[in-house]
Amino acid sequence: GSTGSGKTTLMNLIPRFYDASEGEVLVDGVNVKEYDLEALYAKIGYVSQKAVMFTGTVADNV
């Protein structure tokens, strides 16, 4: 999305770094406030737009 479209805000709301002041944030149809944090975090993945090169093999970096 474009600058100012809310990508960073959404990425902070989904893992509950802070809670929405209005409305609700749903993951798999369930409000994130209803999840145990460990269960919620198990459903979340993040891929950065910026490429990073690691040293070593893939196995070394997993």
PEURHU-V941726 format. One record per backbone hydrogen bond with DSSP energy under -1.0 kcal/mol. NH is the residue of the N-H (numbers start at 1). CO is the residue of the C=O. If there is no record, write none. Layout:
# PEURHU-V941726
{{NH,CO} {NH,CO}}
This chain:
# PEURHU-V941726
{{5,2} {10,6} {11,7} {12,8} {13,9} {14,10} {16,13} {17,12} {27,30} {30,27} {32,25} {34,31} {40,36} {41,37} {42,38} {43,40} {44,41} {62,59}}
